[in-house]
C-alpha cells in the first residue's frame, strides 16, 4: 500500500486489520476515510475484500459505536473476534476465552470416556496429559 492512513493497519497472511482511536466524531470520520482509501486501493489494485468477513469490533466503554461502510456495504458489528488464535471481545475480557477452552477440554474428556476401552490409570493420565491439559494450560 502506497498511501497514508490515519489509523493503524496490521497485516498477517491474507488478513488486514484497520484500527484507530474513535472517541469523537472526528475519530469516526478518520476511520471511515481510511476505509474509503482501502476500498479505492483495492479497486485500483484489483484486489477483492471479502466484505462478508469484514466486521467492526468496538473496544472500550466510551466507544460511541459508530457504523462504518466499505464501499457501498455497511459493515456489521461483532462483539468478539478471534485474532491469531485468541478470542478478543469488546471489553477485552478473557472469561469467554477460558469458558471456550474449558468446553473444548470437556468435549475431549467425553470423547475419551466413550472412545477408549482401557480404564487403566496409566492410559487415562497419558491421554489427559497429552490431549486435555494443554487446553486448560492455554487458558491459564
C-alpha positions as semicolon CSV with decimal commas, in nm:
position;residue;x (nm);y (nm);z (nm)
1;X;0,000;0,000;0,000
2;X;0,146;0,332;-0,104
3;X;-0,091;0,576;0,061
4;X;-0,110;0,723;0,408
5;X;-0,372;0,612;0,658
6;X;-0,466;0,792;0,975
7;X;-0,525;0,469;1,169
8;X;-0,310;0,162;1,225
9;X;-0,305;-0,119;0,969
10;X;-0,181;-0,466;1,055
11;X;-0,145;-0,745;0,803
12;X;-0,091;-1,113;0,860
13;X;-0,110;-1,351;0,563
14;X;-0,440;-1,261;0,397
15;X;-0,586;-1,070;0,695
16;X;-0,592;-0,693;0,709
17;X;-0,692;-0,512;1,027
18;X;-0,754;-0,141;1,050
19;X;-0,777;0,029;1,387
20;X;-0,772;0,364;1,549
21;X;-0,892;0,563;1,848
22;X;-1,253;0,664;1,799
23;X;-1,359;0,877;2,093
24;X;-1,515;1,159;1,894
25;X;-1,698;1,229;1,571
26;X;-1,366;1,329;1,413
27;X;-1,214;0,992;1,506
28;X;-1,507;0,810;1,347
29;X;-1,476;1,018;1,031
30;X;-1,099;0,948;1,016
31;X;-1,163;0,574;1,037
32;X;-1,425;0,597;0,761
33;X;-1,177;0,790;0,541
34;X;-0,924;0,510;0,595
35;X;-1,186;0,252;0,493
36;X;-1,259;0,457;0,180
37;X;-0,886;0,470;0,098
38;X;-0,856;0,094;0,143
39;X;-1,155;0,037;-0,085
40;X;-1,010;0,269;-0,354
41;X;-0,674;0,092;-0,328
42;X;-0,846;-0,246;-0,365
43;X;-1,031;-0,129;-0,676
44;X;-0,719;0,012;-0,845
45;X;-0,508;-0,289;-0,744
46;X;-0,779;-0,534;-0,850
47;X;-0,786;-0,689;-0,505
48;X;-1,115;-0,805;-0,361
49;X;-1,203;-0,782;0,005
50;X;-1,437;-1,050;0,132
51;X;-1,684;-0,797;0,270
52;X;-1,885;-1,074;0,434
53;X;-1,592;-1,131;0,670
54;X;-1,531;-0,762;0,739
55;X;-1,661;-0,665;1,081
56;X;-1,625;-0,385;1,332
57;X;-1,516;-0,458;1,689
58;X;-1,585;-0,159;1,917
59;X;-1,337;-0,169;2,207
60;X;-1,373;0,015;2,536
61;X;-1,652;0,158;2,744
62;X;-1,651;0,508;2,598
63;X;-1,663;0,388;2,238
64;X;-1,955;0,560;2,064
65;X;-2,015;0,256;1,838
66;X;-2,034;0,434;1,504
67;X;-2,137;0,243;1,193
68;X;-1,896;0,214;0,901
69;X;-1,909;0,108;0,539
70;X;-1,665;-0,049;0,297
71;X;-1,762;0,072;-0,047
72;X;-2,142;0,054;-0,065
73;X;-2,172;-0,218;0,202
74;X;-2,242;-0,141;0,567
75;X;-2,010;-0,336;0,798
76;X;-2,160;-0,548;1,073
77;X;-2,062;-0,510;1,436
78;X;-1,911;-0,803;1,621
79;X;-1,892;-0,847;1,999
80;X;-1,591;-1,081;1,983
81;X;-1,335;-1,176;1,719
82;X;-1,061;-1,437;1,700
83;X;-0,720;-1,290;1,621
84;X;-0,423;-1,525;1,584
85;X;-0,598;-1,786;1,796
86;X;-0,702;-1,553;2,079
87;X;-1,064;-1,453;2,128
88;X;-1,089;-1,077;2,184
89;X;-1,419;-0,929;2,297
90;X;-1,530;-0,567;2,309
91;X;-1,448;-0,542;2,682
92;X;-1,110;-0,715;2,640
93;X;-1,240;-0,980;2,878
94;X;-1,076;-1,324;2,879
95;X;-1,357;-1,511;3,057
96;X;-1,513;-1,603;2,723
97;X;-1,178;-1,747;2,609
98;X;-1,145;-1,950;2,932
99;X;-1,501;-2,082;2,906
100;X;-1,436;-2,189;2,546
101;X;-1,114;-2,368;2,648
102;X;-1,297;-2,548;2,931
103;X;-1,576;-2,656;2,692
104;X;-1,318;-2,794;2,449
105;X;-1,140;-2,981;2,730
106;X;-1,471;-3,129;2,850
107;X;-1,556;-3,232;2,494
108;X;-1,223;-3,414;2,464
109;X;-1,283;-3,582;2,801
110;X;-1,622;-3,703;2,674
111;X;-1,463;-3,843;2,360
112;X;-1,203;-4,023;2,571
113;X;-1,470;-4,165;2,801
114;X;-1,674;-4,303;2,511
115;X;-1,391;-4,388;2,273
116;X;-1,124;-4,551;2,488
117;X;-1,177;-4,906;2,607
118;X;-0,894;-4,910;2,859
119;X;-0,966;-4,763;3,200
120;X;-0,617;-4,811;3,340
121;X;-0,475;-4,516;3,527
122;X;-0,161;-4,502;3,312
123;X;-0,356;-4,475;2,986
124;X;-0,602;-4,217;3,119
125;X;-0,326;-3,999;3,269
126;X;-0,124;-4,016;2,947
127;X;-0,424;-3,920;2,731
128;X;-0,531;-3,646;2,973
129;X;-0,179;-3,502;2,980
130;X;-0,147;-3,506;2,602
131;X;-0,498;-3,406;2,493
132;X;-0,684;-3,223;2,770
133;X;-0,432;-3,040;2,987
134;X;-0,288;-2,824;2,703
135;X;-0,631;-2,661;2,653
136;X;-0,659;-2,581;3,021
137;X;-0,300;-2,452;3,043
138;X;-0,363;-2,231;2,739
139;X;-0,644;-2,060;2,924
140;X;-0,439;-2,008;3,241
